[in-house]
Amino acid sequence: VHYTNLLTSGKLHSYLADIDRRATEFYFRAVSGLAKQEEVNEKLQAENQMLWVQKMNNIDSRATNMVNAEIIFA
């Protein structure tokens, strides 16, 4: 019903654009915060690239799950 109302009122595009903007901002804040919390930084990247990639992939996955739970499927 919500989808149909947005579609017929012409507000669907702006609604989806707002969701996308909020999700993107939330994702980058989450990645930044988790990386800082776990000390995944340029120093680690220079010293041990494989460990850095593993940790960043893990952070990426968790941030994506957070975005899905908090914004997309909320």
PyMOL commands that set and color helices and strands:
alter all, ss='L'
color gray80, all
select helices_A, chain A and resi 2-9+12-37+42-47+49-72
alter helices_A, ss='H'
color red, helices_A
deselect
rebuild
show_as cartoon
